[in-house]
Amino acid sequence: MKKKHLAPFILLAALLAWTAFQPQQEETPDSVLIQKAISLDGLASEYKQKGEYRLAMACYDTILAIFQENFPESKEDIETLFYYKGHTYMQMDEYRRSLECFMESLSIQESLPGVSDSARAYNYQAVGVAYRCIGDYERAGQYFDKALAARLGSLGPDHPHVAATYMVTGRLYKELGEPEKAMELLDKALDIRLRKEQDKEYIANTYNTIAITLGDMGAYHRAIDTLRKALAIQGAEFGPGHPHVARSLSQVGQMFLRAGDYAQADLYLQKALDIQLDKLGPVNIATSHTFVNMALCRFGAGRFEEAVQWVDKALAGVKFTSMDRLDEVLSVNSLVISLGTKADFFRKQGQTAGAPQMLSEADSLYGLAVRALEHLQKTFHSDDSNVELINKRYSIFEGAIAANYLLGRMEAEGRQNAARAFLLSEQSKSFLLRQAYSGLTARQVLGVPDELLDREKQLKERITQYEKAVFEEMQKIGFDSARVNGSRDTLFRLSRQYDAFLERLKDNHAKYYNLKYGNNVIDVPEVQAQLLAPGQAMVEYFVGDSAIFIFLVQPDDYRIIRLENDFGLVPLARQMRDGIYYAILGGESHYDSLNRQYAEAAHLLYQKLAYPFDTLLDAGTELIIIPDGALSLVPFEALLKKLPEHPEDFRNHHYLLNDHAVSYAFSATMLKEMKSIQHDGAAAEGILFVAPAFGGESGAGVSGSSSGSLLRNQAELGALQAAFAVTSLTNEAATKEQFIESAKGFPVLHLAAHGQADQKVGDFSYIEFHAGDGGKEASKLYAGELYNLQINAELVVLSACETGLGEWRRGEGIVSLARGFTYAGAKSIVSSLWKVEDSSTGQLMARFYRNLRKGHAKSQALRQAKLDALRRSPNVEPFFWAGFVPAGDMSPLNRPGSSRRYLYTALALLALAALGLLFRRKKVPAR
């Protein structure tokens, strides 16, 4: 707890004594009010100690009214009161109200002169905790970084307050699914606490956080032992009936529940609930969570009706009455959990009993949960936080899809449910993709002023600039911590400005805000009518925890295929990729074994993931693949329809490529957007070819690290010039600045440069240009920077390393350079899944462009180039051809590059017009 500015009496007797003697005292009105405020503050502390948070809040509200009305100049006391209110709301699990109070406290504090860094750290940390509880993890991390920097600088590394920041940051990493990193910070916090801390409550809180993290790692009994340490401390400090004790009891019950011991779970949860009902009441987030766990206990024991009754208590416990009154709900996150839990009960019971009405009820409940998620999503201005929201609640979509799949199989009129399942899959993939083209629509349709959109763009560009500065500095050995902290300070201020900007946007331009943060997605009839031509099929995957759903959409047919996710999808995908990649780079001694590894994995993945739909398609059907999860890393063209007897006989393998042209999309909704892009302004003719010069050698011509040479990148130029008019930026002219300046003017961009995927932070995957005067770091164009560019490209070819790879985000695909160019306005992308070899890449690209010149669709042009490579190239291993994948609008190019063509077309049109005029004159009768 923060050090108090007020000096309260602790006991209720203080207020009673003051009231009794007040008539005899000659007090000024101001002193009377101050005495009253001091006594109420002490009373509030007493209430909080007993867990009577509502009564404590009433005291704080009264004190705050006294100061705001009578002592508005006493800003420090007002600031502290907002902090206390925020802390009390946090104890009541009313996180949004808590955040509002903490932000008000911080705002007042920042206006005061002479406030120390350690004092501000209280508010930084408090705001971060509130953001974490709401689920906005990126914002939470920013505030924790600020708090830790302030405390380390002013208090040193062994202070208990530093331990507090380590603990809350560890909890954040736990929420982000990084338990090892969480435990590292939590162990540091506990060590400081045990050596330095006198306040036993903080030690108990640290034990609790460690236990929760251990539970996420599956170490349930270690977690229970740790929680019992916390319970011993809390019982001695607060007594057996305190809400803190109830929280720990509830957590013990959860651990037993997760371990499948329903009897022990019920015992501990009931003890927790008795305290919570007494001290907090039934309408409370903590009580509601215990109701949910009691429901799970009952359902696990086979008592469905009782389970539903308990979860209904949980819904009432967060004040849920209707979807029209979500702003009144205590915690929308908790509401989503309760709705999803109840939906799971009805789905599982309906499946077991073969009861369509139960499955319909499950579908309705999942629908409410999805709507609540969308409501919550609109309150997050951070992409990363929205992604984490979807990660944690992906099971909602899996359950909803499963319910509709079952209904589609059970009921005669099941096609509607089957179509709804596809819609849900699209929604799960589109929480961020919806923002890709909102700016263009805002200008053209909604009339949002250019200056407002420009302001939004400027803020995002500056945020990206400082995110990049922090990232690049921290990659250096012995990085400059002062520079990092300076950039973080600026980033912190910019993020708050951006939050404020979006709040104004919501108030003043609601249509644009709803477009940007809405979640309208394409449905099956639209896919069939707008995205598919005869001879095409869309195959969309949804990879859940227990099942994989395959949605097969053809112009006149639609089916769902369900697979058990029990065959080790992620290890198989890695096995296939590693077999392809390391067979070439791993040395001759491993060549044969890695080829067998690839063949076995590629065939098994075909059997599991492609055979179920391939048997339903005509030969030659063109496939549009929308992957999910680990499938984003798999080149489907290299799947093997038969297991070869001789894995090294690559020319004679039966690849999926032999029977189908394949392209990809991030989602069907995104594909619709890419196909419908109307670029601002007409691009020039031809291709912009970019080939920087790099020094040094790169081994066998494999494009490796960014320090290596691309030995043959400019050899691709000749192939392009043979087919199209080409403007080139090569050698020293191929700088990042020159590319950005030139890129908007061409319908085709071809980048023969180094690319590097960042597997941890996809927005920091980059393409490297010639360094120029700005040095090496200034030569890197990051994926995150592409989001702020605007290009008019019909096609972007990323003939570079790992341009299609990056950080995997559940429901969002790979955050990569390819997606970055898509956000910038490209209608189609060809990118690489691994480090490519220069010579074979040049030959493949030459064949690709010759096929484009002939008028082939992009996917067909690339397929034919790969088949030609298999027939004619000395390098036939999948490493050399399978890594390049096309995504987006696969329509043939408008054949950019020949001004003579446009001249001939114009002359032909003039000739036709003249003939038409002559014909009309002959038809006109004489007057």
N, C-alpha and C positions, 0 to 999 in steps of 0.2 A: 504494500500500500504506500501511496505517496505521502511524504512528510506534510503535515497539515499546516496551513497558514493560520487557521483559527485555533483557539486554545480552549476546547470544550471541557466541561465537566463530564465525567463518565456516567455518573449515577443519576437515576431519575429523581432522587432526593434533591438534587441541585435545583431543578426546575420547580419542584414543590416549595422549597424554601424561599426561592426568589418570589414566587407568587404570594406566599404568606406574608412576607415582609414588605412587599412593594408599596402598599399605601403609606407606611410610616417613613419611607425613604424620600429624600428630595433628589429625584433623578431628572435629568434632562430627557426629552423624548428620544433623542438619538441613543443615549446610554441605555435606556430601557429596551429599545429595539436590539441593540448589540447583545445585551445580557440574554434576551430571549433567544437570539440566534445561537449564542454559545451553548445555552442549555439544550436547545433542540438538536444541535450538532452532536452533543454528547449522547442524547437520547437515541439519535439515529445510529450511532456506533453500537450502542447497547442492543438495539433491535437487530442490527446486522450480525452481531456476535451470536444472537439466538436464532438467526436464520429467518427473522421476520422482515423480509425484504420490502414488502409493500408498505409496512408502517415506516420503515426507514426512508423510503422514497417520499412519503407524505411529508416527513420532517424536512428533507432536502428541498422539496418544492416550496415549502413555507419560508425557509431560510433564503432561498434564491429570490423569492418575491420581495422579501424585506430588503435585500441588498440592491436589487435592480431598481426598486422604486425610491429608495431613500439614500443609498450610497453608491450611485452608478460609477463614481470615480474610483471605487475600491476594486479595480479590475483583477488584482491578484486573488482576492477572495472569491469573486464571481467565477474566475477561471477554475479555481479549486473545486467549487461546488459543482460545476459541470463535470469535472473529472470524477467526483464522488458519485454523481448520478449515473455516469457512464459505467463505473465499476459496479454499481448496484444493479443496473439493468443487465450487466454481464452475468451477475450471480443469478438473476432471474431468467437467463437464457433469452432475453429479448435483445438480439444482437444488433438489429438495425437502429433501435433507439439508443443502444449503447454507442454505436458508431457516431450517430449524430451528436451525442453529448461530448465524446472525446474530440471530435473534429472542432466543435465549438470551443472546447478548452484549449486546443492547440492554436486555433485562430487568435484567441485573445492573448495567449502566451507569446505568440510571435510578434504581436504588436507592442509588447512591453520591452523597455530597454533593460539591458544588464542581466537578462536571464541566462543562467549557465547552461552549458551543453548537457550536463548530467541531469539538470532539472527538466529540460526539454525531452530527454530520453524517455521519461515516464510517459509522456503523451505519445511519442513516436511508437513506443512499444504497445501502448494501449490501443491505438488506432490499428496497428498491425494485427493484434489479436482479434479485434472486432472483424476486420476484413477476412481473416482466416476462418472465423466461425461462420461468416456468411458464405464463404467459399471462393472469395476473390483472392486467390493465392499470390498472383503476381504483385498486387498492391501490398499484400501482407509482407512479402519479402522485401519490398522497397523500404517499408517503414522499419522492419527489423534491422536492416542494414544500417539505417540512420541511427537507430538506438544503440547498436553495438559499437559503431564508430565513435559516437559521443561518449559512451561509457568507458571504452578502452582508453580514449584520449584523456579523460579527466579522472578516472578512478583506478586505472591499472588493471592487469589481467586477472587478479585473484579476488576481486571484490564480489560480494554476493549479488550485487545488481547486474554484474556481467554474467554471472551464472543464470540469473533470471532470463536474460536475453538469449543465452545459449539454449535454455530449456524451451522457450517459445519457438525459437527457430528450429530446434529439433522436432518439435511437434509439427511444424510446417512441413519439414521433409518427410515425416511419417505420413502426412496427408497426401503428399505428392507421390507416394509409393516408392520412396528411397529409404528403407528402414536402416540400412547400414550407415548411411550418412547421418540419419537421425540419432542412432545409438552413439555414434562418435561424439556428437554435441551433447547428448544427454549425460553420457559418462563424465564429460568435462564439467557439466553443471553440477552433477551429484558430488564429484570430488571437491569442488569449491564449497558447496553447501555443507558437507560433513566437516570440512576443516575450518570454515569461517562463520557459518550461519548459526545464530542463536534461535531464530524463529522456526519452530518445528513444523509449522504449517507449510512453509516453502519446501522443506525436505519431503514432507508427505506428498506434495504436488509433484515433485520430481519423480518420486517412486511411481506415482500414478501414470505419469507420461511414459516412463520407461516400460511399465507393464502393458500399456496399450500398444506400444511399438512391438514388444515381444509377441503379443497376441497376433499382430499382423504378420509376423514371421512364422506363425504356427507353433510357437513355444508356449502353449497354454498353461502348463503347470508351473513353469518359471514365472509366467505373468501372475498367476494366482499367488505364489509365494511372495512376490514383490508387492502386490496389492495388500497382502496381510500385514506387511511392514507399515504401509501407509495407514491401514486401519488402526493398528496399535497406537501410532502417534496421534491420529485424529480423535480416537476415543479418549485418550488421556488429556488432550488439549481442550476439546469441546464438549465432551460428554457423549453418551451413546445415541442421543436423539438429534444430532445436528445434521443439516443437509449435506455437509462435507462427508460425513460418515455414510450417508445414504448414497452419495455418488460413488464412493469406493465399493460399497456393498453391491450396487448395481453393476459395476464393472466386473466384480468377481462372478456375479451371476452370468454376465455375458460370456466370460471365458469358459465357464462350465457348459453354457449353451453351445458355444462353438465347438467344444470337445465332444458334444453329443450326450452329455450327462444331464438329462432333463430334470431329474429329481433334485440334484444339488443346485442346479440353476434356479429352479422354482423357489427353493428355500431362501437363497440369498436375495433374489429379486423381490420376494414378498417382504423381507425385512427392510429392504430399501424403500419399497412402496409405502409401507406403514409410516415411515418417517416423512417421506415426501408429501403424502396426503395431509399429514398433521401440520407440517411447517410451510409447505409451498402451495398446497391445494391441488385439486385435479386439473385446473387450467394453468398449465406450466409446461415448458419445453422439457425439462428434466423428468417430470412426472410422465409426460407423454412418451418419452423414450423408454421408460420402464414399462409402460403399458404395451408398447410394441414388442419388447422382449418377452413379456408374459404371454403375449399372443403367439410368438414363435415357439415358446415352450409347449403351449397347448397343441399347436399344430404338429410339432415334432412328436408329441405323444399320441397323435391320431385323434384329437378332439377338435374337429373342424368348427362346430358351432361356437364353442367357447372361444376359440381363437378369433373368430370374427367379432364376437362381443368385445374382446379386449382391444382389438385394433380400432373398433369404433370409439372406444374410450380415448384412444390415442388421438384420433381425429378431432374429437371434442376438446382434447387437452391443448391443441394449438389454435383453438377458436375457429376452426374451419366450419363455415356454414354453407357457402356457395362459391362458385368460381367467379362470380361478379364482385366478391368482397375479399379478394386475395390480399389487398392492402391491410386488412385487419388481422390477418393470420400472424401469429407470433413468430413463426419461422417457416418460410416456404420450403426450405430444404427439408425440415422435419415433416412437413406435409407430403412432399414427394415420397419420402421414405415410407410413411404410413400408407399412402395410397398404393404404392408399389407392393408393399407387403400384403395388403388385403387382396390386390389383384392376383398376386402369386398364389394365395390360398385358393381362390376360386378357379384359377387355371389348373392347378395341380389336382384339385378335387374333381373338377369337371372332366379332366382327362382320364382320371382313374374310374370315375363313374360313368363315363360316356355320356355326359349331360351337356348338350349344346347351350342350354339356358345359363349354366354356370360359366361357360366359356364366354358367352355374350356379356355377362356381368363383368368378367375379368377384362374384356376388351374395353368396356366403358370406363372402368377404373384406371386402366393404363392410359386411356385417352385423357382423363383428368390429370394424371401425373405428368403427361407430356405437356399439356397446357400450362401446368404450374412451372415446369422447367422453362418453357418459353418466357413466362412472366419473369422468372428469376434471371434468365439470360439477359433480358433487356436492362437489368440493373447493373450489369457488368460492362464496363467500357474496355476491358482488356481481353484480347484474343486468347492469351494463355489461360486466363481464368475461365473463359467459356469452354476451352478445350478440356480443362481439368474437370469442369462441371459434367461434361459429357462422359469423360472417362469414369467418373464415380457413379454415374447414373445410367451407364450403357445397358445395364441389366433391365431397365424399364423398357427399352426398345426391343431387347431380345424377348422378354416375356410377352410383349404386345404382338410381335411378329409370330411367336409360337402359338398364341391364342387364336389369331386369325388363320394361321395355317391349319390348325386343328378344326376350326369351324368350317373352313373351305372343304375339308375332307368329309366332315360329318353331315353337312346340310346340303340339300338339293340345290339351294340358291347360294352356293358357296363362292361363286365367282366374285361377288362383291367383297367378301372377306379376303380372298386371295389378292385382289387389287389393293385393298387397304394395307396388306402386309408389305407390298412394294413401296407404297407411300411412306410407311414408317421407316423402311430402310433408307429411303432418300432423306427423310428428316434427320436421321442419325448422322448422315454424311454432310449436312448442309448448314450446321450451326455457324460456321465461319464463312463458307463459300458464298453465302448470300450477299456478302459485302463487296464482292469483286467488281460489280459494274454499277453500283448504286449512284456513283458520282455522275456518270453519263446520263442516266435516267433523270437525276435531279435537275440537270441543266435543261434537258430537252423536253421533259414532260411536266415536272413539278414547278418549274420556274424559280428554283432556289437561286438567290443572287450569287453571281460569280465570286464576289468578294468574300462571302461566307464560306463557300467551298474552298477558295484559295487559303483562307485562314486555317481551315481544317487541315488542308494539305501541308501548309507551312509547319503547323504544330507537329504533325506526324513525321515530317521530314527531320525536324530538329530532335524529336525523341529518338528516331532511328540513328541520327548522327551521334548522339551521346551514348546510346546503347552500344554502337559500334566502337566508340572510343574506349569504353570500359572493357569490352571484350578483347580488343586488340592489345591494350596495355597489359591485361592480365595473362596474355599468352607469352609474354616475355619472361625470361629468367631474371629474377630480381627486379620485378616490376616496381614502378614508382607509385607507392601507396597514396601519396599526397595527390598525384594526378588522378588516380582512380577515384579517390574520395571527392575531389573537385568535380569530376564528371558526374558522379552519382548525385551530388548535391544539385547540379543543374538539371539532371534527369528527373530528380525528385520534384523540383519546382515545375518543370514542364508537364509532368504527368498530372499534377494537380491543376494546372491551367487547362489541360485537355479535358479533365473530368468536368471542370466548371463550364467549359465551352459546350460539351455535349449536353449538360443540363439545360443550358440556354437553348440549344438546338431542339431539344425535346419540347420545350415550352413554346417556341416561336415557329417551328417548322415540323409539326407533328407528322405530316405525311412522309417527309424525307426520313425522319427518324425511324418511323415504322418500316419504311422500305429497307433502310440500312440494317435494322435489327429484327426484321420480320423473318419468317421461315416458310415462305411459299415455295412449294416444290412441285415438280412435274409428276403426273400420274401415268398409268399404263396407256390409256387411250391417247394421251398427248405424245407419248414416246412412239406409239405405233403410227400416228398420223404425221408427226413433225420430224422425227429423228431417224426413222427406218425406211429404207427403200426396199423394193423387192430384192431378195437375195441377201439381206442383212439380218443379223440377230444381235440383240443386246443380252449380255450375260452379266448380271450384277450379283455380287457376293455380299453377304452379311455374316461376319465371323463372330459368333457369340462365345460365351464361356463353355456352354455345354453342347451347342449345336451350330452348324453352318447351314445357312439357307442360300440356295442358288435360285435367282429369279431369271427365267428365260423368256424374253419378249421377242416375238416375231411379228411381222406386219399383220398376220391374221391369227396369231395364237399367243397364249400366255400360260406359263406353268411355274409352279414352285417345287423345288426339290429340297428335301431336308436330309442332312447328313449328321451323324454323331461326330462331335469334335473330340474324338478319342484316339486319333492315329498319329499324334505328334506333329501337327502342322508346322509349327515354328522350327523344330529341329530338321524336318524334311526340307523345308524351304532353304535353310542354311546349308544343308548337305548338298542340295542341288547347286546352289550358287558357289559354294566352296569348291565343289568338284569341277565346275566350269573354270573358275578363276585360277585356282592353284595348280591345275594340271599344266598350265602354261608357265606360271611363275614359280612353281614349287620345285623345279628341278626334275631331271629325267628319272631319278630313282623313285619318285612318287607318281609318275605319269600314268602308269597302268592302273594303279589302285584308285587314283582320283577319277579316272575315266569311268571305272566301274561304279564308283560312288555316285557320280553324276547320273549315269544310266539308270541305276536302281531307284534313285530318288525321283528322277524325272518321269519314270514310268509309273511309280506308285502315286505320285501327285496327279498324273493324268487319270489313272484309274479312279482316284477318289474325287477329283475336282472337275474333270472335263468329260470323262466317259459318260456320266449320267445325262449330260445334255447333248454331247456329240452324236450319240446314237439317234437323236431326234431331229437332226439337221440334214439337209441335203448336202451333197458334196459341193465344195466350192463356196459355201455360205460365208460371207464376210462377217467376222466377229468384232463386236465392240465390247471390250472387257472393262468392267468397273470393279476393281479389286477392293479388298478390305483387309486390314490387319497385315499380317506377314505376307499376304499375297501381293502386296505392293512391291515386293522385292523379287518377284518371280517373273521371268520372261516366258510367257505362255507359249510362244512360238517354238521354244526349245523343249517343251514337254514331249515325251516319247510315247507313241501309241502302242508300240511293241517293245518288249525288253530285248535288246540286241544280243546275239550270241557273241559278237566281237565288238566290245565297246569302243575300240579304237577305229572302227570302220565308219567314220562319220558321214561319208558321202551316201551311204546306204541305210542310214537310220530312218525310221518312219516318224518324222517330226509332225507336230500339229501344223507347222508351217507348210508342209506339203499339201494340206487339204484346205487351209483357210488363211486368208489375209486377216491380220489382227491389228486393231488399234485400241487405245485405252482412253478412259475419261475418269476424272475425279468423282463425278456423280452424273447421273442423267440430267439433273437440273443444271449443273455446270456446263455440260455439253450443249444443252439448249442455248445457254447464254453465249457460249463461244461461237456457235453457228449463227447467232442473230446479231453479232456485234456490227454496229455501223460506226466506222472510224470517223473521227473529226478530221476533215480536210483530206484531200487526195494525196496519197503517197506518190513519190516519183516512181519511174519505171525501174525495173532491174533489181539486182541483188546487191546488198551491202555485205562485202566479204571482209572479215576481220581476222587477221593472223599476226599476232605479236611475235617479235623475235625474243628468244630466250637463249641465254648462254649456257655452256656446259654440255654434258652428255647425259643421256637417259638410258643407258644400258642398251637393251636390244630394241630400242625404238618404242618401248611401252611408255606411255605418258604417265609419269609417276608423280612425285611431289612437285610442288609449284616451283622448286628451284631447278628442275630439270629442263632439258631442251625438248621442244617439239620438232623433231628432225625433219618432218615432211609436211608440216601444216600448210605451207604455201604451195605444195604440190597440188592441193585440192583446187587451187585457184584456176589452174589450166582446165580442169574438168568442167568447172562452172562456166568459164568463158566460152567453151565450145558449145554450150547450150543456151546461155543467156547473156544479156548485157550486164556487166559487173562493175561496180564501183568498189575499190579495195582500200582498206586501211591495213597496211602491213608494216612489219618491222617497228621502227621507232614511232611511226605515225599512229600505230594502233594503241592509243592510250585510252584510259577509261573516260576521260573528259571528252575526247574526240568521238568516241562511240556514243556517249549519251547525247551529244550535240547532233550527231548524224542519224541516229537510229529511227527517229520519228518519220524520216523522209523516204523510207523504202518498204515495199510490201513483203520482201523476203530478207531476213537477216541470217547470215551464216557465220558462226563464231568457231574458228579453229584455234582454240586457246586452251590453256590449262583450266581445269575445273576441280574443285575440291569439296566433297560433301562433309558436313559436320553432323555426326551421328547423334550428338547430344543437343545441339541448338541449331535446328534446321535453318533458321533465318540467317545463320552465319556461314552457310555454304556459299562458296564464291567462285567467280570466274576471274582469272588474273590476266590483266593487260600489260602492255609495256609500261615500265615504271615511270619513265619521263623524269621531270624535275621533282616530282612529289615524293619520290622514294617508294620502296616496296609496298608499304601498307596502303599508300594512295592508289596503287594499281589494282586493288581488289574491289570488284563489284559484288556486293553481298545480296543474297536473296531478299533480305529484308528491305534493302534499298530499292529493289525493283518494284515493290508495292506502290511506291510514290512516283514512278515514271509513267509516261503515257506514250505508247507506240502505236503504229498503224500497220503492224505486221500481219499478213495473211499466213505466214509460216516463219517460224524461228527454228533453225537447225543448230543445236548445241553439239558441235563435233569436238567434244572435250571430255575430260575425265569426270565420271560420277555426277553428271549434271542432273540426273533423275533421282539421285539418292539424297537422303537427308534424314532429319529426325522424323520418326514415325509417330503420328498422332492418331489415336483411336477415333474413328469416325471422320477423320479429315485427310486420310492418306498421308503421303510423304511431304513434309515441308521441304521443298527443294527449289533449285533454280528453275526447273521446268514450271512449277506452280507459280513462282515469282513472275516469270514472263507472261503466264496466263493472266495474272492479276493486272499486269501492265497493259494488257489489251491484245495479246497475240491470239489469233483464231486457231492455230495449231502449233504443236511443238514436236520436234524430234530430239530426244535426249538420250543420254547413256547411263546405264546402270552400274558400270564399273570402269576402272581405268582401262582405256582403249589403246590399241597399238596403231602407230601413226600410218604405216604403209597400207595395211589392210583397210583402215578407215578411209584413207584417200580413195582407194579403189572402189569401196562400197559406196561412197558418196558420189563418185563419178557415175556409177551405174544408176544410182537413185535419181540424179538430176537429169540424166538422159531419158529415163522413164517419165519423169515429170514433164519434160519437154514434149513427149509424145501425147500428152494429155491424160495420162493415167491418174486415178485418184491417189492421194498421198500414201495411203496404206498399201495399195496395190503396187505402187512404184517401189516402195521399200521392200515389200515381200519379194517382188521379182528380182531386185538387186541382191537379196540374200540367197535366193535360189540360184542365181547366176554364180554367186560366190561359191556355193556348194559344188557346182558343176565344174567351175573353171579355175578357181583360186587354189594355190598350193596350201593355203592355210584354211582348213575346213572345220576346225574345232569350233564349237559354239562361242568360245571366248571371242573370236574374231568378228562374229556377225550378229549374235543374239542380243548383245547388250544395247543396241539402238532400238528404241521403242517410240512409236508415234502416238500422240494424244491430241484430242480435240476434233475440229472440223476436218474431215478427210476429203472434202471435195477437191476436184482437180484445181490446180493453180489457174489464175487468169493469164498464165503464160507471160509473166513480166519479163521485159527485157528487149523487145524488138520494137523500136519506134517505127521501123518500116512496116511492121504488122499493122500498127494503128493507122498509118498512112493508107495502106492498102484497104483496110476496113472502111475508112472514111471515103476513099474514092469509090469503093463499091456501093456504099450507101448513096452517094451523090448520083451515080449512074442509075441506080434503081429509081431514085426520085425523078430523074429526068425522063426515064422510060414511062413512069407512071403518069407524069404530066402530059407527055405526048399521047398516051393512050386515052387519057381523059378528054383531051381536045378532039380526038377523033370521034368520041362518043357524044359530044355536045352537038345538038341539032342546030342548023343554021337558023338565024332569026329571020 
